[in-house]
Amino acid sequence: MFYYGVVTLYLKGTAPMDKAMVEELESKHAALHALIEEEEHRTHPDEDLLHRLKKEKLRLKDELAGHLTH
C-alpha cells in the first residue's frame, strides 16, 4: 500500500487531489494487489484476468505517483 506524507496531489491542470481521493486510490490499489495475489496462487490462473488486473493496478499507481508535486 502507498503512504504519502504529502496529502495534496495535483492532477495536471486541475485542482489538488484531496486526502479522501488519495485514500480511495490507495484502497483500490491494495484490493487489486490482493486479487492478483489470489489469482496467481490458483492452480490454473486466468492469464487474461491477471493482465487486466495488473494493468489497472499500474494505472492507479501511476495516477498516485505521477502527480506528486513539491
PQR file with spaces between the fields and no chain letter, atoms N, CA, C, O and H, PARSE charges and radii, in Angstrom:
ATOM       1  N    MET     1       0.849   -1.171    0.000 -0.4000 1.5000
ATOM       2  CA   MET     1       0.000    0.000    0.000 -0.0000 2.0000
ATOM       3  C    MET     1       0.896    1.235    0.000  0.5500 1.7000
ATOM       4  O    MET     1       2.008    1.217    0.528 -0.5500 1.4000
ATOM       5  N    PHE     2       0.402    2.273   -0.586 -0.4000 1.5000
ATOM       6  CA   PHE     2       1.163    3.509   -0.672 -0.0000 2.0000
ATOM       7  C    PHE     2       0.853    4.394    0.519  0.5500 1.7000
ATOM       8  O    PHE     2      -0.283    4.435    0.991 -0.5500 1.4000
ATOM       9  H    PHE     2      -0.501    2.287   -1.015  0.4000 1.0000
ATOM      10  N    TYR     3       1.857    5.101    1.003 -0.4000 1.5000
ATOM      11  CA   TYR     3       1.643    6.104    2.024 -0.0000 2.0000
ATOM      12  C    TYR     3       2.359    7.358    1.589  0.5500 1.7000
ATOM      13  O    TYR     3       3.544    7.320    1.255 -0.5500 1.4000
ATOM      14  H    TYR     3       2.780    5.068    0.620  0.4000 1.0000
ATOM      15  N    TYR     4       1.665    8.443    1.591 -0.4000 1.5000
ATOM      16  CA   TYR     4       2.264    9.712    1.216 -0.0000 2.0000
ATOM      17  C    TYR     4       2.172   10.663    2.390  0.5500 1.7000
ATOM      18  O    TYR     4       1.083   10.927    2.900 -0.5500 1.4000
ATOM      19  H    TYR     4       0.703    8.473    1.863  0.4000 1.0000
ATOM      20  N    GLY     5       3.312   11.177    2.818 -0.4000 1.5000
ATOM      21  CA   GLY     5       3.329   12.185    3.862 -0.0000 2.0000
ATOM      22  C    GLY     5       2.678   13.464    3.383  0.5500 1.7000
ATOM      23  O    GLY     5       2.094   14.214    4.165 -0.5500 1.4000
ATOM      24  H    GLY     5       4.196   10.962    2.404  0.4000 1.0000
ATOM      25  N    VAL     6       2.787   13.705    2.085 -0.4000 1.5000
ATOM      26  CA   VAL     6       2.143   14.866    1.480 -0.0000 2.0000
ATOM      27  C    VAL     6       0.793   14.403    0.963  0.5500 1.7000
ATOM      28  O    VAL     6       0.715   13.525    0.104 -0.5500 1.4000
ATOM      29  H    VAL     6       3.261   13.097    1.449  0.4000 1.0000
ATOM      30  N    VAL     7      -0.249   14.987    1.479 -0.4000 1.5000
ATOM      31  CA   VAL     7      -1.584   14.543    1.123 -0.0000 2.0000
ATOM      32  C    VAL     7      -2.086   15.221   -0.142  0.5500 1.7000
ATOM      33  O    VAL     7      -2.969   14.689   -0.815 -0.5500 1.4000
ATOM      34  H    VAL     7      -0.185   15.701    2.176  0.4000 1.0000
ATOM      35  N    THR     8      -1.547   16.366   -0.474 -0.4000 1.5000
ATOM      36  CA   THR     8      -2.021   17.096   -1.626 -0.0000 2.0000
ATOM      37  C    THR     8      -1.313   16.620   -2.878  0.5500 1.7000
ATOM      38  O    THR     8      -0.105   16.799   -3.036 -0.5500 1.4000
ATOM      39  H    THR     8      -0.829   16.798    0.073  0.4000 1.0000
ATOM      40  N    LEU     9      -2.078   16.016   -3.758 -0.4000 1.5000
ATOM      41  CA   LEU     9      -1.574   15.593   -5.058 -0.0000 2.0000
ATOM      42  C    LEU     9      -2.230   16.474   -6.098  0.5500 1.7000
ATOM      43  O    LEU     9      -3.383   16.874   -5.935 -0.5500 1.4000
ATOM      44  H    LEU     9      -3.059   15.870   -3.630  0.4000 1.0000
ATOM      45  N    TYR    10      -1.516   16.780   -7.157 -0.4000 1.5000
ATOM      46  CA   TYR    10      -2.057   17.636   -8.181 -0.0000 2.0000
ATOM      47  C    TYR    10      -2.218   16.883   -9.480  0.5500 1.7000
ATOM      48  O    TYR    10      -1.285   16.227   -9.944 -0.5500 1.4000
ATOM      49  H    TYR    10      -0.579   16.456   -7.288  0.4000 1.0000
ATOM      50  N    LEU    11      -3.392   16.973  -10.066 -0.4000 1.5000
ATOM      51  CA   LEU    11      -3.617   16.458  -11.402 -0.0000 2.0000
ATOM      52  C    LEU    11      -3.289   17.579  -12.359  0.5500 1.7000
ATOM      53  O    LEU    11      -3.606   18.739  -12.094 -0.5500 1.4000
ATOM      54  H    LEU    11      -4.150   17.505   -9.689  0.4000 1.0000
ATOM      55  N    LYS    12      -2.669   17.252  -13.451 -0.4000 1.5000
ATOM      56  CA   LYS    12      -2.260   18.268  -14.414 -0.0000 2.0000
ATOM      57  C    LYS    12      -3.447   19.139  -14.807  0.5500 1.7000
ATOM      58  O    LYS    12      -4.443   18.649  -15.339 -0.5500 1.4000
ATOM      59  H    LYS    12      -2.412   16.310  -13.666  0.4000 1.0000
ATOM      60  N    GLY    13      -3.325   20.433  -14.538 -0.4000 1.5000
ATOM      61  CA   GLY    13      -4.347   21.380  -14.941 -0.0000 2.0000
ATOM      62  C    GLY    13      -5.627   21.347  -14.124  0.5500 1.7000
ATOM      63  O    GLY    13      -6.623   21.950  -14.524 -0.5500 1.4000
ATOM      64  H    GLY    13      -2.515   20.830  -14.106  0.4000 1.0000
ATOM      65  N    THR    14      -5.627   20.661  -12.993 -0.4000 1.5000
ATOM      66  CA   THR    14      -6.838   20.597  -12.178 -0.0000 2.0000
ATOM      67  C    THR    14      -6.515   20.954  -10.735  0.5500 1.7000
ATOM      68  O    THR    14      -5.367   21.229  -10.384 -0.5500 1.4000
ATOM      69  H    THR    14      -4.818   20.171  -12.667  0.4000 1.0000
ATOM      70  N    ALA    15      -7.534   20.942   -9.925 -0.4000 1.5000
ATOM      71  CA   ALA    15      -7.381   21.259   -8.500 -0.0000 2.0000
ATOM      72  C    ALA    15      -6.621   20.138   -7.792  0.5500 1.7000
ATOM      73  O    ALA    15      -6.509   19.033   -8.323 -0.5500 1.4000
ATOM      74  H    ALA    15      -8.466   20.719  -10.210  0.4000 1.0000
ATOM      75  N    PRO    16      -6.103   20.415   -6.606 -0.5600 1.5000
ATOM      76  CA   PRO    16      -5.380   19.385   -5.846  0.2800 2.0000
ATOM      77  C    PRO    16      -6.263   18.171   -5.553  0.5500 1.7000
ATOM      78  O    PRO    16      -7.476   18.291   -5.385 -0.5500 1.4000
ATOM      79  N    MET    17      -5.632   17.016   -5.497 -0.4000 1.5000
ATOM      80  CA   MET    17      -6.339   15.788   -5.144 -0.0000 2.0000
ATOM      81  C    MET    17      -6.427   15.757   -3.624  0.5500 1.7000
ATOM      82  O    MET    17      -5.408   15.865   -2.941 -0.5500 1.4000
ATOM      83  H    MET    17      -4.646   16.919   -5.633  0.4000 1.0000
ATOM      84  N    ASP    18      -7.623   15.611   -3.095 -0.4000 1.5000
ATOM      85  CA   ASP    18      -7.765   15.657   -1.654 -0.0000 2.0000
ATOM      86  C    ASP    18      -7.441   14.311   -0.997  0.5500 1.7000
ATOM      87  O    ASP    18      -7.283   13.290   -1.666 -0.5500 1.4000
ATOM      88  H    ASP    18      -8.451   15.523   -3.649  0.4000 1.0000
ATOM      89  N    LYS    19      -7.352   14.348    0.305 -0.4000 1.5000
ATOM      90  CA   LYS    19      -6.962   13.167    1.076 -0.0000 2.0000
ATOM      91  C    LYS    19      -7.903   11.992    0.821  0.5500 1.7000
ATOM      92  O    LYS    19      -7.450   10.854    0.707 -0.5500 1.4000
ATOM      93  H    LYS    19      -7.481   15.178    0.849  0.4000 1.0000
ATOM      94  N    ALA    20      -9.196   12.252    0.729 -0.4000 1.5000
ATOM      95  CA   ALA    20     -10.171   11.180    0.505 -0.0000 2.0000
ATOM      96  C    ALA    20      -9.921   10.493   -0.833  0.5500 1.7000
ATOM      97  O    ALA    20     -10.027    9.270   -0.930 -0.5500 1.4000
ATOM      98  H    ALA    20      -9.565   13.177    0.821  0.4000 1.0000
ATOM      99  N    MET    21      -9.591   11.266   -1.860 -0.4000 1.5000
ATOM     100  CA   MET    21      -9.324   10.685   -3.176 -0.0000 2.0000
ATOM     101  C    MET    21      -8.063    9.831   -3.136  0.5500 1.7000
ATOM     102  O    MET    21      -8.027    8.745   -3.716 -0.5500 1.4000
ATOM     103  H    MET    21      -9.505   12.259   -1.781  0.4000 1.0000
ATOM     104  N    VAL    22      -7.034   10.315   -2.458 -0.4000 1.5000
ATOM     105  CA   VAL    22      -5.796    9.547   -2.322 -0.0000 2.0000
ATOM     106  C    VAL    22      -6.081    8.235   -1.599  0.5500 1.7000
ATOM     107  O    VAL    22      -5.620    7.176   -2.027 -0.5500 1.4000
ATOM     108  H    VAL    22      -7.063   11.196   -1.987  0.4000 1.0000
ATOM     109  N    GLU    23      -6.827    8.301   -0.521 -0.4000 1.5000
ATOM     110  CA   GLU    23      -7.148    7.094    0.241 -0.0000 2.0000
ATOM     111  C    GLU    23      -7.980    6.124   -0.587  0.5500 1.7000
ATOM     112  O    GLU    23      -7.796    4.911   -0.486 -0.5500 1.4000
ATOM     113  H    GLU    23      -7.201    9.161   -0.174  0.4000 1.0000
ATOM     114  N    GLU    24      -8.886    6.638   -1.397 -0.4000 1.5000
ATOM     115  CA   GLU    24      -9.698    5.774   -2.257 -0.0000 2.0000
ATOM     116  C    GLU    24      -8.819    5.061   -3.285  0.5500 1.7000
ATOM     117  O    GLU    24      -8.978    3.862   -3.515 -0.5500 1.4000
ATOM     118  H    GLU    24      -9.036    7.623   -1.479  0.4000 1.0000
ATOM     119  N    LEU    25      -7.896    5.795   -3.899 -0.4000 1.5000
ATOM     120  CA   LEU    25      -6.996    5.187   -4.877 -0.0000 2.0000
ATOM     121  C    LEU    25      -6.092    4.151   -4.216  0.5500 1.7000
ATOM     122  O    LEU    25      -5.852    3.083   -4.779 -0.5500 1.4000
ATOM     123  H    LEU    25      -7.767    6.769   -3.713  0.4000 1.0000
ATOM     124  N    GLU    26      -5.593    4.465   -3.025 -0.4000 1.5000
ATOM     125  CA   GLU    26      -4.756    3.513   -2.294 -0.0000 2.0000
ATOM     126  C    GLU    26      -5.537    2.249   -1.955  0.5500 1.7000
ATOM     127  O    GLU    26      -5.003    1.143   -2.044 -0.5500 1.4000
ATOM     128  H    GLU    26      -5.788    5.332   -2.568  0.4000 1.0000
ATOM     129  N    SER    27      -6.794    2.411   -1.569 -0.4000 1.5000
ATOM     130  CA   SER    27      -7.639    1.274   -1.229 -0.0000 2.0000
ATOM     131  C    SER    27      -7.887    0.396   -2.458  0.5500 1.7000
ATOM     132  O    SER    27      -7.818   -0.830   -2.372 -0.5500 1.4000
ATOM     133  H    SER    27      -7.227    3.309   -1.497  0.4000 1.0000
ATOM     134  N    LYS    28      -8.174    1.021   -3.589 -0.4000 1.5000
ATOM     135  CA   LYS    28      -8.384    0.267   -4.830 -0.0000 2.0000
ATOM     136  C    LYS    28      -7.109   -0.468   -5.231  0.5500 1.7000
ATOM     137  O    LYS    28      -7.161   -1.612   -5.683 -0.5500 1.4000
ATOM     138  H    LYS    28      -8.231    2.017   -3.658  0.4000 1.0000
ATOM     139  N    HIS    29      -5.960    0.197   -5.064 -0.4000 1.5000
ATOM     140  CA   HIS    29      -4.674   -0.413   -5.406 -0.0000 2.0000
ATOM     141  C    HIS    29      -4.423   -1.645   -4.533  0.5500 1.7000
ATOM     142  O    HIS    29      -3.993   -2.686   -5.028 -0.5500 1.4000
ATOM     143  H    HIS    29      -5.918    1.127   -4.697  0.4000 1.0000
ATOM     144  N    ALA    30      -4.693   -1.521   -3.241 -0.4000 1.5000
ATOM     145  CA   ALA    30      -4.498   -2.645   -2.317 -0.0000 2.0000
ATOM     146  C    ALA    30      -5.441   -3.801   -2.645  0.5500 1.7000
ATOM     147  O    ALA    30      -5.047   -4.966   -2.581 -0.5500 1.4000
ATOM     148  H    ALA    30      -5.043   -0.675   -2.838  0.4000 1.0000
ATOM     149  N    ALA    31      -6.682   -3.478   -2.995 -0.4000 1.5000
ATOM     150  CA   ALA    31      -7.644   -4.520   -3.348 -0.0000 2.0000
ATOM     151  C    ALA    31      -7.200   -5.259   -4.612  0.5500 1.7000
ATOM     152  O    ALA    31      -7.313   -6.483   -4.688 -0.5500 1.4000
ATOM     153  H    ALA    31      -7.002   -2.532   -3.047  0.4000 1.0000
ATOM     154  N    LEU    32      -6.704   -4.529   -5.590 -0.4000 1.5000
ATOM     155  CA   LEU    32      -6.197   -5.164   -6.804 -0.0000 2.0000
ATOM     156  C    LEU    32      -5.002   -6.049   -6.494  0.5500 1.7000
ATOM     157  O    LEU    32      -4.877   -7.144   -7.042 -0.5500 1.4000
ATOM     158  H    LEU    32      -6.612   -3.535   -5.528  0.4000 1.0000
ATOM     159  N    HIS    33      -4.131   -5.581   -5.621 -0.4000 1.5000
ATOM     160  CA   HIS    33      -2.967   -6.378   -5.220 -0.0000 2.0000
ATOM     161  C    HIS    33      -3.422   -7.718   -4.631  0.5500 1.7000
ATOM     162  O    HIS    33      -2.869   -8.770   -4.954 -0.5500 1.4000
ATOM     163  H    HIS    33      -4.233   -4.691   -5.176  0.4000 1.0000
ATOM     164  N    ALA    34      -4.433   -7.664   -3.767 -0.4000 1.5000
ATOM     165  CA   ALA    34      -4.946   -8.890   -3.139 -0.0000 2.0000
ATOM     166  C    ALA    34      -5.565   -9.826   -4.178  0.5500 1.7000
ATOM     167  O    ALA    34      -5.362  -11.038   -4.121 -0.5500 1.4000
ATOM     168  H    ALA    34      -4.882   -6.810   -3.504  0.4000 1.0000
ATOM     169  N    LEU    35      -6.315   -9.270   -5.121 -0.4000 1.5000
ATOM     170  CA   LEU    35      -6.916  -10.084   -6.177 -0.0000 2.0000
ATOM     171  C    LEU    35      -5.854  -10.746   -7.047  0.5500 1.7000
ATOM     172  O    LEU    35      -5.985  -11.910   -7.425 -0.5500 1.4000
ATOM     173  H    LEU    35      -6.480   -8.284   -5.168  0.4000 1.0000
ATOM     174  N    ILE    36      -4.813   -9.999   -7.359 -0.4000 1.5000
ATOM     175  CA   ILE    36      -3.713  -10.535   -8.177 -0.0000 2.0000
ATOM     176  C    ILE    36      -3.022  -11.671   -7.435  0.5500 1.7000
ATOM     177  O    ILE    36      -2.775  -12.732   -8.008 -0.5500 1.4000
ATOM     178  H    ILE    36      -4.707   -9.053   -7.053  0.4000 1.0000
ATOM     179  N    GLU    37      -2.712  -11.450   -6.164 -0.4000 1.5000
ATOM     180  CA   GLU    37      -2.074  -12.490   -5.356 -0.0000 2.0000
ATOM     181  C    GLU    37      -2.919  -13.755   -5.326  0.5500 1.7000
ATOM     182  O    GLU    37      -2.412  -14.863   -5.498 -0.5500 1.4000
ATOM     183  H    GLU    37      -2.913  -10.588   -5.699  0.4000 1.0000
ATOM     184  N    GLU    38      -4.203  -13.573   -5.106 -0.4000 1.5000
ATOM     185  CA   GLU    38      -5.114  -14.712   -5.033 -0.0000 2.0000
ATOM     186  C    GLU    38      -5.139  -15.470   -6.366  0.5500 1.7000
ATOM     187  O    GLU    38      -5.055  -16.698   -6.387 -0.5500 1.4000
ATOM     188  H    GLU    38      -4.615  -12.673   -4.966  0.4000 1.0000
ATOM     189  N    GLU    39      -5.253  -14.743   -7.461 -0.4000 1.5000
ATOM     190  CA   GLU    39      -5.327  -15.384   -8.775 -0.0000 2.0000
ATOM     191  C    GLU    39      -4.018  -16.092   -9.119  0.5500 1.7000
ATOM     192  O    GLU    39      -4.035  -17.181   -9.692 -0.5500 1.4000
ATOM     193  H    GLU    39      -5.321  -13.746   -7.444  0.4000 1.0000
ATOM     194  N    GLU    40      -2.894  -15.486   -8.777 -0.4000 1.5000
ATOM     195  CA   GLU    40      -1.586  -16.087   -9.082 -0.0000 2.0000
ATOM     196  C    GLU    40      -1.368  -17.403   -8.337  0.5500 1.7000
ATOM     197  O    GLU    40      -0.607  -18.254   -8.797 -0.5500 1.4000
ATOM     198  H    GLU    40      -2.879  -14.601   -8.311  0.4000 1.0000
ATOM     199  N    HIS    41      -2.021  -17.574   -7.203 -0.4000 1.5000
ATOM     200  CA   HIS    41      -1.837  -18.787   -6.413 -0.0000 2.0000
ATOM     201  C    HIS    41      -2.856  -19.878   -6.723  0.5500 1.7000
ATOM     202  O    HIS    41      -2.849  -20.937   -6.097 -0.5500 1.4000
ATOM     203  H    HIS    41      -2.639  -16.883   -6.830  0.4000 1.0000
ATOM     204  N    ARG    42      -3.724  -19.618   -7.684 -0.4000 1.5000
ATOM     205  CA   ARG    42      -4.660  -20.652   -8.112 -0.0000 2.0000
ATOM     206  C    ARG    42      -3.908  -21.708   -8.915  0.5500 1.7000
ATOM     207  O    ARG    42      -2.840  -21.435   -9.461 -0.5500 1.4000
ATOM     208  H    ARG    42      -3.730  -18.757   -8.193  0.4000 1.0000
ATOM     209  N    THR    43      -4.461  -22.895   -8.983 -0.4000 1.5000
ATOM     210  CA   THR    43      -3.847  -23.988   -9.736 -0.0000 2.0000
ATOM     211  C    THR    43      -3.699  -23.618  -11.210  0.5500 1.7000
ATOM     212  O    THR    43      -2.662  -23.876  -11.820 -0.5500 1.4000
ATOM     213  H    THR    43      -5.329  -23.117   -8.539  0.4000 1.0000
ATOM     214  N    HIS    44      -4.734  -23.017  -11.773 -0.4000 1.5000
ATOM     215  CA   HIS    44      -4.712  -22.595  -13.180 -0.0000 2.0000
ATOM     216  C    HIS    44      -5.154  -21.136  -13.259  0.5500 1.7000
ATOM     217  O    HIS    44      -6.324  -20.856  -13.516 -0.5500 1.4000
ATOM     218  H    HIS    44      -5.577  -22.807  -11.277  0.4000 1.0000
ATOM     219  N    PRO    45      -4.225  -20.207  -13.041 -0.5600 1.5000
ATOM     220  CA   PRO    45      -4.594  -18.787  -13.052  0.2800 2.0000
ATOM     221  C    PRO    45      -5.106  -18.351  -14.425  0.5500 1.7000
ATOM     222  O    PRO    45      -4.658  -18.847  -15.459 -0.5500 1.4000
ATOM     223  N    ASP    46      -6.036  -17.430  -14.410 -0.4000 1.5000
ATOM     224  CA   ASP    46      -6.581  -16.846  -15.630 -0.0000 2.0000
ATOM     225  C    ASP    46      -5.628  -15.730  -16.076  0.5500 1.7000
ATOM     226  O    ASP    46      -5.625  -14.639  -15.504 -0.5500 1.4000
ATOM     227  H    ASP    46      -6.400  -17.028  -13.570  0.4000 1.0000
ATOM     228  N    GLU    47      -4.834  -16.012  -17.085 -0.4000 1.5000
ATOM     229  CA   GLU    47      -3.811  -15.059  -17.529 -0.0000 2.0000
ATOM     230  C    GLU    47      -4.410  -13.766  -18.064  0.5500 1.7000
ATOM     231  O    GLU    47      -3.833  -12.695  -17.871 -0.5500 1.4000
ATOM     232  H    GLU    47      -4.835  -16.898  -17.549  0.4000 1.0000
ATOM     233  N    ASP    48      -5.561  -13.848  -18.735 -0.4000 1.5000
ATOM     234  CA   ASP    48      -6.216  -12.634  -19.233 -0.0000 2.0000
ATOM     235  C    ASP    48      -6.679  -11.753  -18.080  0.5500 1.7000
ATOM     236  O    ASP    48      -6.514  -10.534  -18.110 -0.5500 1.4000
ATOM     237  H    ASP    48      -6.029  -14.717  -18.891  0.4000 1.0000
ATOM     238  N    LEU    49      -7.258  -12.383  -17.069 -0.4000 1.5000
ATOM     239  CA   LEU    49      -7.690  -11.636  -15.896 -0.0000 2.0000
ATOM     240  C    LEU    49      -6.488  -11.003  -15.195  0.5500 1.7000
ATOM     241  O    LEU    49      -6.534   -9.830  -14.821 -0.5500 1.4000
ATOM     242  H    LEU    49      -7.392  -13.374  -17.044  0.4000 1.0000
ATOM     243  N    LEU    50      -5.428  -11.763  -15.018 -0.4000 1.5000
ATOM     244  CA   LEU    50      -4.219  -11.222  -14.387 -0.0000 2.0000
ATOM     245  C    LEU    50      -3.688  -10.014  -15.146  0.5500 1.7000
ATOM     246  O    LEU    50      -3.302   -9.014  -14.542 -0.5500 1.4000
ATOM     247  H    LEU    50      -5.391  -12.715  -15.321  0.4000 1.0000
ATOM     248  N    HIS    51      -3.671  -10.110  -16.453 -0.4000 1.5000
ATOM     249  CA   HIS    51      -3.190   -9.000  -17.279 -0.0000 2.0000
ATOM     250  C    HIS    51      -4.030   -7.744  -17.041  0.5500 1.7000
ATOM     251  O    HIS    51      -3.490   -6.653  -16.863 -0.5500 1.4000
ATOM     252  H    HIS    51      -3.985  -10.923  -16.943  0.4000 1.0000
ATOM     253  N    ARG    52      -5.359   -7.909  -17.039 -0.4000 1.5000
ATOM     254  CA   ARG    52      -6.245   -6.754  -16.830 -0.0000 2.0000
ATOM     255  C    ARG    52      -6.070   -6.164  -15.428  0.5500 1.7000
ATOM     256  O    ARG    52      -6.021   -4.945  -15.265 -0.5500 1.4000
ATOM     257  H    ARG    52      -5.798   -8.796  -17.183  0.4000 1.0000
ATOM     258  N    LEU    53      -5.976   -7.033  -14.418 -0.4000 1.5000
ATOM     259  CA   LEU    53      -5.803   -6.559  -13.041 -0.0000 2.0000
ATOM     260  C    LEU    53      -4.484   -5.822  -12.861  0.5500 1.7000
ATOM     261  O    LEU    53      -4.435   -4.773  -12.218 -0.5500 1.4000
ATOM     262  H    LEU    53      -6.015   -8.024  -14.550  0.4000 1.0000
ATOM     263  N    LYS    54      -3.421   -6.368  -13.427 -0.4000 1.5000
ATOM     264  CA   LYS    54      -2.103   -5.735  -13.302 -0.0000 2.0000
ATOM     265  C    LYS    54      -2.065   -4.398  -14.037  0.5500 1.7000
ATOM     266  O    LYS    54      -1.444   -3.443  -13.572 -0.5500 1.4000
ATOM     267  H    LYS    54      -3.460   -7.220  -13.950  0.4000 1.0000
ATOM     268  N    LYS    55      -2.726   -4.338  -15.173 -0.4000 1.5000
ATOM     269  CA   LYS    55      -2.762   -3.087  -15.940 -0.0000 2.0000
ATOM     270  C    LYS    55      -3.497   -2.006  -15.151  0.5500 1.7000
ATOM     271  O    LYS    55      -3.054   -0.859  -15.104 -0.5500 1.4000
ATOM     272  H    LYS    55      -3.231   -5.114  -15.551  0.4000 1.0000
ATOM     273  N    GLU    56      -4.616   -2.369  -14.533 -0.4000 1.5000
ATOM     274  CA   GLU    56      -5.373   -1.412  -13.735 -0.0000 2.0000
ATOM     275  C    GLU    56      -4.590   -0.999  -12.491  0.5500 1.7000
ATOM     276  O    GLU    56      -4.608    0.170  -12.108 -0.5500 1.4000
ATOM     277  H    GLU    56      -4.976   -3.301  -14.571  0.4000 1.0000
ATOM     278  N    LYS    57      -3.911   -1.941  -11.864 -0.4000 1.5000
ATOM     279  CA   LYS    57      -3.100   -1.638  -10.682 -0.0000 2.0000
ATOM     280  C    LYS    57      -1.991   -0.645  -11.044  0.5500 1.7000
ATOM     281  O    LYS    57      -1.718    0.289  -10.290 -0.5500 1.4000
ATOM     282  H    LYS    57      -3.897   -2.892  -12.174  0.4000 1.0000
ATOM     283  N    LEU    58      -1.363   -0.851  -12.189 -0.4000 1.5000
ATOM     284  CA   LEU    58      -0.316    0.062  -12.640 -0.0000 2.0000
ATOM     285  C    LEU    58      -0.884    1.444  -12.950  0.5500 1.7000
ATOM     286  O    LEU    58      -0.250    2.458  -12.657 -0.5500 1.4000
ATOM     287  H    LEU    58      -1.585   -1.610  -12.801  0.4000 1.0000
ATOM     288  N    ARG    59      -2.076    1.485  -13.540 -0.4000 1.5000
ATOM     289  CA   ARG    59      -2.704    2.774  -13.834 -0.0000 2.0000
ATOM     290  C    ARG    59      -2.956    3.553  -12.549  0.5500 1.7000
ATOM     291  O    ARG    59      -2.717    4.759  -12.492 -0.5500 1.4000
ATOM     292  H    ARG    59      -2.591    0.662  -13.778  0.4000 1.0000
ATOM     293  N    LEU    60      -3.442    2.857  -11.512 -0.4000 1.5000
ATOM     294  CA   LEU    60      -3.674    3.516  -10.223 -0.0000 2.0000
ATOM     295  C    LEU    60      -2.366    3.994   -9.598  0.5500 1.7000
ATOM     296  O    LEU    60      -2.291    5.098   -9.059 -0.5500 1.4000
ATOM     297  H    LEU    60      -3.636    1.877  -11.558  0.4000 1.0000
ATOM     298  N    LYS    61      -1.345    3.154   -9.678 -0.4000 1.5000
ATOM     299  CA   LYS    61      -0.037    3.529   -9.137 -0.0000 2.0000
ATOM     300  C    LYS    61       0.487    4.777   -9.838  0.5500 1.7000
ATOM     301  O    LYS    61       0.982    5.702   -9.195 -0.5500 1.4000
ATOM     302  H    LYS    61      -1.407    2.258  -10.116  0.4000 1.0000
ATOM     303  N    ASP    62       0.372    4.791  -11.163 -0.4000 1.5000
ATOM     304  CA   ASP    62       0.815    5.956  -11.929 -0.0000 2.0000
ATOM     305  C    ASP    62       0.018    7.198  -11.574  0.5500 1.7000
ATOM     306  O    ASP    62       0.568    8.296  -11.483 -0.5500 1.4000
ATOM     307  H    ASP    62      -0.031    4.039  -11.685  0.4000 1.0000
ATOM     308  N    GLU    63      -1.282    7.020  -11.374 -0.4000 1.5000
ATOM     309  CA   GLU    63      -2.117    8.152  -11.007 -0.0000 2.0000
ATOM     310  C    GLU    63      -1.705    8.732   -9.660  0.5500 1.7000
ATOM     311  O    GLU    63      -1.686    9.950   -9.481 -0.5500 1.4000
ATOM     312  H    GLU    63      -1.729    6.129  -11.448  0.4000 1.0000
ATOM     313  N    LEU    64      -1.378    7.861   -8.720 -0.4000 1.5000
ATOM     314  CA   LEU    64      -0.934    8.310   -7.405 -0.0000 2.0000
ATOM     315  C    LEU    64       0.461    8.930   -7.455  0.5500 1.7000
ATOM     316  O    LEU    64       0.673   10.036   -6.958 -0.5500 1.4000
ATOM     317  H    LEU    64      -1.393    6.872   -8.866  0.4000 1.0000
ATOM     318  N    ALA    65       1.389    8.228   -8.043 -0.4000 1.5000
ATOM     319  CA   ALA    65       2.792    8.646   -8.003 -0.0000 2.0000
ATOM     320  C    ALA    65       3.133    9.715   -9.022  0.5500 1.7000
ATOM     321  O    ALA    65       3.992   10.558   -8.762 -0.5500 1.4000
ATOM     322  H    ALA    65       1.217    7.330   -8.446  0.4000 1.0000
ATOM     323  N    GLY    66       2.496    9.702  -10.151 -0.4000 1.5000
ATOM     324  CA   GLY    66       2.865   10.591  -11.230 -0.0000 2.0000
ATOM     325  C    GLY    66       2.429   12.020  -11.051  0.5500 1.7000
ATOM     326  O    GLY    66       2.870   12.899  -11.792 -0.5500 1.4000
ATOM     327  H    GLY    66       1.798    9.017  -10.363  0.4000 1.0000
ATOM     328  N    HIS    67       1.583   12.268  -10.094 -0.4000 1.5000
ATOM     329  CA   HIS    67       1.052   13.615   -9.930 -0.0000 2.0000
ATOM     330  C    HIS    67       1.526   14.274   -8.646  0.5500 1.7000
ATOM     331  O    HIS    67       1.010   15.325   -8.267 -0.5500 1.4000
ATOM     332  H    HIS    67       1.225   11.554   -9.492  0.4000 1.0000
ATOM     333  N    LEU    68       2.496   13.679   -7.973 -0.4000 1.5000
ATOM     334  CA   LEU    68       3.054   14.310   -6.773 -0.0000 2.0000
ATOM     335  C    LEU    68       3.863   15.523   -7.182  0.5500 1.7000
ATOM     336  O    LEU    68       4.706   15.447   -8.075 -0.5500 1.4000
ATOM     337  H    LEU    68       2.916   12.825   -8.281  0.4000 1.0000
ATOM     338  N    THR    69       3.610   16.606   -6.546 -0.4000 1.5000
ATOM     339  CA   THR    69       4.384   17.818   -6.819 -0.0000 2.0000
ATOM     340  C    THR    69       4.868   18.406   -5.511  0.5500 1.7000
ATOM     341  O    THR    69       4.297   18.153   -4.450 -0.5500 1.4000
ATOM     342  H    THR    69       2.925   16.667   -5.821  0.4000 1.0000
ATOM     343  N    HIS    70       5.911   19.180   -5.597 -0.4000 1.5000
ATOM     344  CA   HIS    70       6.532   19.883   -4.452 -0.0000 2.0000
ATOM     345  C    HIS    70       7.080   18.872   -3.511  0.5500 1.7000
ATOM     346  O    HIS    70       7.647   19.231   -2.479 -0.5500 1.4000
ATOM     347  H    HIS    70       6.375   19.386   -6.459  0.4000 1.0000
